[in-house]
Amino acid sequence: MEAHPASDTVTEASVTLAEVDRFSALLRDLAPANTEQDALKRITAFEELKATLAAAQAKEALVFERLRIDRDALNRVPAAKRGVRAGDEIGFARKTSPGSGRKFLTTARTLTDLPHTFDALKTGVISEAKAKTIADELTDLGPSDRRAVDHRMRNSLGDAGIKSLRHEARALAVELAADDAAQQTAQAVANRRVTVTSLTNGMGHVSATVPLVQAIAAYEGLKTAADSIMAQGDADGRRHSQVMTDVFVERLTGQDTADAVPVEVLLVIEAESLLSVGQVPAWLPGYGSLPAKTARNYIAGNTGRVFLRRLFTTPHDGQLVGMESRGRVFPELLRRMIVLRDDVCRTPWCDAPIRHADHTTPVAAGGQTEWTNSSGLCASCNYAKEHPGWRHDIDGDDLIVATPAGQRYRAGPRPVVTKMSIPRRAPTTPDGKRDWKQALAGFLRPAPPPPPRSQPNPPSSDISWLEHHFRTRILPDSG
């Protein structure tokens, strides 16, 4: 049995959305201010409006969760599963990842126990970022303790910065939760983790969330090792911070030196960029791009073992050529190609790392273990797909995600290597056809710079050494 909204609710919603569209059009076509004072007044008004909209959005998120629970109850979904994926649908509605939708819903729930904070948000006294900061610090408290801290902080909301609000809320929360401190610490230890974030210029950030005592011990161990290397004169021109960073990599990986990285770390690069002076950057699946010359130097100068595997792509959109298997579980090579193709979770707006190679049409429903019936998904999105009312479909190269609310969201394919001559295809483009951007894409590709007159051939350190390196050292992958 399906639950349906009443007709008067539909009419009221239509009127509200029409007003929102009208006001959005007003802002889109608004002429710029004529004076400095008017410009600043508008900036303030728009910032307060953003806060008001965030409060209204949080309220609607709670309404949607309640309606989803009621619908699930009418449809006889087991009580433990009712509404558990409401946050995912909210994320899609906000055009963000499912994980972001779940976090937004959690914040909205907490704000219901913070009347002063919520009032300050909806009236524009504080920003959404400040409200979220307070809610995040009070998530582990019970409703009565949340309200007590909210009442205590009511006079701090107006002129305090985010950092000040975070410290004040955290201090009050620790004071009220002193009896539960040991249990909360144990829970925090259970949530320890390591994450990687790609940065610009081919750099990356490794972050570990560990107990404070362990964090201090790790830092002091790295510092002591770096101090010893500097004292012995073995730094080879490196600064103390650089030595400390290299020791960090060496200890974590077991490598002799920080540069000896085995290329079991997948690195995708075009042949022209690898063996010539191509400018298309290399790609680290799941993490981002690496400048072509940096990738060449990295491979040429790597003292670890390097394995090569050729990948074949279609010329017009850069997609990998498919493979097929008869097994129920995706073979390792096919799974690796799925990861290379999708890069991150294939669900719209989700950038989480791929954990599961999934059958888009389940095997139980006749789906085959093959390239055209595969998706790289994070664990959460794969579990969401199994929840009542959710469905994944393939339309050409696109993934279609259908939700219990009847909404359909489309995710188009990504080129395996990002470059100017292959723009990402619009998801509405018919399969096998290229839109005008793709037709003219060749004109967007930057011309390679001419070699310097004094060096008619590419520098030996960049090309010749690399080719010699391939012939003498690199082991071809026979798999």
N, C-alpha and C positions, 0 to 999 in steps of 0.2 A: 504493500500500500504506500502510495506517495503522498506527501503533504504538499499542499498548494497554498500560496498566499491569497488573502482576500482581495477582492477587486478594488475596494477603497484604498487599501495599502498600495496597490499598484498605481492608482491615480495620484496619491500623495507623493509617492516616490518619483513619478514622472514630472510632477510640478517642481519638486525640489531639484531634480537633475536639470530641468530646463533653466531654472534660475542660476544654477552653478555654471552651466554652459554660457548663459548670457553674461555673467560676471567675468568668466574667463575670457570671453571675446572682448569685453571692455578693456581688460588689462593687456591683452595681446596687442590691441590697436591704440593703446594709450600713448599720446604724444609726450615727448620728454618734457621735464620741468624746465621753466625759464630762469629760475633763480637758484642760488645755492641753498637758500633756506627751504624752498619748496622741494628740492631734490632730497635733502636730508629728512624732511618730514615724511616724504613718500617712503624712503628707505625704512624709517621707523615704523610707519603704518604697515608696510608689507611684512616686516619681521613679526609684528604682532599678529598679523593675519595668518602667517605661517604657523604660529603657535596655536591660534584658534582652530585652524584646520587640523593640526595634529591631534588636538583634544577631541574634535568631532570624529576624526578617523578612529581614534582609540575607542570611543564609545560605540561606533558602528561595528568595530571588530568584536566587542563583547556581545553585541546583539546577534551578530552572525554566528558566533560560537554557540549561543543558546539555541538559536534556530536550527543549527546543524545537529545539536544533541537531540532536540525534539523530533527532527526529521528521522534521525537514526533510530529513535525509539519507536516511531510509527512503522518504520521498515523492519523492525525486529532485529536490529543489529545488537549483538551482545553488549551488555552495559559497559564492560571494560573497554570497548572499542568506540563508544559513542563520542563523536566530536574530537577524536584524538588527532585527526588530520585537518582540523579547521584552520590551524595556523598555516599549513601549506597552501590552502586555497586563498587565504588572506595575503600571503606573499605574492601569489600570481596576480591578485587583484591590484596590488601595489606596484606590480611590475618589478618585483625583487625576487630573490631566491626563496625557496620554501623555508630554509633555515632562518632567513631574515623575518619571514612572516611569523614563524613560531616565536622568535624573540620579541617581536612587536606585540604579539598577543599576551605574552608573559608580562611585559611592561604595562600593558593596558589593565591586566588583572590587578597588578600591584597598585596602580594609581587609584583604583576604586577604594582602597583603604587609606588613601592620602588625600583627604578632601581639600586641605589648604593648598597642597601642591597642584592638584588638578584644577582648582579654581584659578590659581596663578597662571597655569598653562592656557586655559581656555580664554582668559582675559588678556593674554599677551604680556603678562608681567615677566614671565620667564620663558625661555626657549624650549623647544622639544629636547634639545641636548641636555639641558639642565634637569628637566623633569625625568629624563631617562637615567641620568646619573644618580639621582636620589632614589629612584625606584630600584635600580640595580643593587645599590648598597643595602636596601631594606628587604630584598626578596626573601631572605632566609628567616625573617622575623614572622611571628604570628600576626593576625589582623589587629589585635589590641595594641601590641607593641609598635606596629607600624603607625597606627593613629597617634600614639603617644609621641613618637619621634616627629611626626608631621606637625603636631601641635607645638612642640618645642621649637621647631625650625621655621615657624610661620613668619617670624620677623627677619629671617636671614635670606629670604628668597629674592627680595627686590634688587639688591646691589652686589650680591656675592658672585664671584666667579665660579666656574665649574670645579676647579681644583679645591677651592675653599668649601663648596657644598659637599663634595665627595668626602673630604676629611672630616667635616662636621657630622655628616650622616653616618660615616663609618664609626667614628668614636662613640656616638650615641647608641648605635646598634650593638657594638661590642659591650658597652656598659649594661644594656638591658639583657643581653644574651650571655652574660658571664657564666651562668650555670650550665649553659649548653656549649661552652667554648670548646671543650674537649671533643664533643661529638661533631661539631662543625669543622674542627681542624681535621679530624679523621676523614670526614667527607671530602674536604678540600684535597687531602693527600690522595684520596682515591681518584680524583680528577686530574692528577698530574699528567702532563703531556708535552710533546715537542712539536713545534710547527715550523714551516718554512714559508717565507714570503719573498717573492722576486722583487728586486729593486731595479732602478735604472742603471745604465752603463754596465750591464752584465754582472751585477752584484746581487747578492741574496742575503736574507736575514734569517738566522736560525734562532728560535726562541724556545726556551724550556721553562715550563711552569712546574717548580719543584718546591718542597719544604724549604723555608728560608735558611735553615742551618745547612742543608745540603747545597743550596745556591752559593752561600758564602764560602763553603769548603771548596767547591768547584772553582770559584773565582780565585781564591787564594792559592790553590794548587797550580793554576795556569800562570798566575803572577809570579810565584816562586820559581817555576820552571823557566819562565822568560828572564827573570833576574839572573839565574844561573848562566843561561846562554849568553847574555850580555856581558856578564862578568868574565867569562872565559874567552871573550872575543870571537865568538862563533856566529855573530849576528849577520855577517856578510853585508853590511850596509843597511840592514833593516832597522827600523825604529822599534822601540820596546813594544808598542801596541801591535805592530806587524808580526813580531816574533811571537807574541802571546796568541795572536789569532792563528798563526801557523801551527803552534803547539796544540791548540784547540782542535783543528782539523785532523792532525796526525793522531792524536789520542782517540778521537772518536772513530776514525776509519781504520786505524792500524797500519796506515801507510808509512813508508820510510820518510817521505817528505810530503808537504801539503800539496805539491804540484802533481804527484804521482796518482792521479785519479783514474781508476779503471773505468772505461767507457761502457760499463753496465748501466751507467747513467745514460738514458737515451738522449741522443742529440741528433736531430733531423736537419740536414743541410743539403741544398741543391749541389749538383755536381759542379756547376759553373762557379759557385761560391767556394767550393772546396778545393778545386784544382786550378782555378784561374783567379781573376780579379772581380768575380761577381759580387754584387752589393746586397743581394737578398740575405737578410739575417738568418742565422740558424735558429732552431726552435727546440726548447727543452719542454717536452710534453707535460702539461699541467703547471708549468712555472713561467713560461714566457720566452721572449726572444733573446738572442745573443748576437752582437755584431759579427758580420761575416769574417772580418780579419781576426777578431778575437778568437772565434771558433777555430780558424785555420791555425793560429799560433798555439792554441790550446792542444789541438790534436798533434801538431808537429813536435811540440816541446814536451809532450806527456811521456813520462818514463814508465807509466803503467802499460798494461796490455790493452790494445785497441782492436775491436772487432768491427768489421764492416758488413752491412747488409744492404742490398739494393732494394729500393721501394719504387714501384711504378705507379704513376698518377695519370689521370686524364688531363689532356692539355688545356681544356677550356676552363675548368674550375678547380684544378689542383687536388681533386679527391683521390684517395687511394683506390686501386683496383681491387675488386672483391675477391674473397676466397670462400670456400665452402667446405663443410665437414658434415659427416653423417652422425657423429656422436651427439649425445645429449649435453655433455659438458664441452664448453669451447676449448679447443686445444690451445696450448700456450702461445704458439705463433699467431693464431687467429685472434686470441685475446689481446696480444701485444699490438696487433694492427688496429683493433677496435680502440685501444687506448690512444694510439697515435692519431687515429681519425677524429675522435671526439675531444681529446685533449683534457677536458674537464667533464663533469656530469652533464649529460645531454639534455636534461630537463631545462625548459626555458628559464633563464635568469639565474640558474644555479651554477656556481663556480666551484663547488666542492670537489675534492679529488675523486677520481673514479675508484670504486671499491669492487663493483660487481660487473661482470660481463653478462648482460641480461637478454633473455629472449623477449623481443617486443610482443609477439604473439606466443603465449606460453606453450610449452611442449604438450601439455595436457589438452590444449585446444587445437592441436595440429601444427603448431609452429615448428619450423626446422632450425637446426643448429647451423646457421649459415650467415654470411656477411650481411645480406639484405634483411635479416630478421634479428639484428643485434643492436644493442645500445650499451654504451658505457655509462653506468649510473653510480651515484654515491649510495651508501647503504640506506640512508633515510628515504631517498626518492624511490629506491627499489621496493622498500617495505610499503611505502605509500601506494604504489601501484597495485599491491595485493589487497588494499582496503576496499570494502564494498563501495561501489559507485565510481571507482577510478578505472581508467582504461588508457592504454597506450596503443597507438596505431601508427603505421607507416604510410605516408602519402608521397610517392616518388622517393626523394632523398630526405624528406622532412619527417620529423617526429611530431605526432599530434598527441597532446595530453588532454584527456577529457576528465573533468572533475564531477563530483556528485551534484553540484549545482547546475550542471548542464553547460558549463563554460568549456571552450576548447582553445587550447594554446598551442602555437606552432613554433618549433625550433628548427631552423634551417641548418644545412651542413656548413662546416668550416673548412677552408683550404688547409692542407697539411702543413704548408709553409705560408706565412703571411707576407705578401709582397704587393707592390703597387699594380702590377699587371693583372692580378687576379683579385678583384674586389669580392667581398662576401656576397653571395647571391641572395637577393630578396626572397623571403619565404613564399611569396605569392607568385613567383616566376614559374611558369609551367615547366614540368620536367623536360630536360633536354634542350631548353631554349635559354638564350642569354638576353638580359635586358640591355638597354642602351648604354648603361654604364660599363657592362662587360664588353659590349661591342667596341667601345672606344677606349677600353682599358689599356691597350698597348701604347696609346699616346701618353699615358700617365707614368710609364716606367722611366725613371731617370737614366740618362745616358751615362755609361761608365766614364770616369775621368781619363783623359789621355795620359799615357805614361810620360814621365819627365824626359826631356831630350837627352839628359846625361845618362839616363837609365832606360834604353829602349826595351829591355826585357824586365819582367817583374823582379823585385828583389829576391835574391837567392834564399834569404831567410824565410820568405813568405811562400814561395812556389817550388823552386828547385829542390830545396831541402825536404819539402813536404813530399814531392814525388819520389825522391830517393828513400824517404822514410817508409812510404807505402811498399816499395819493392823489396826492401830488406828487412823490415821489422814487423809490420802489421800483419796479423794472421787473418786471412779471409775466413768468414763465417760460412761453413759448408751446410748449415742447417737451412 
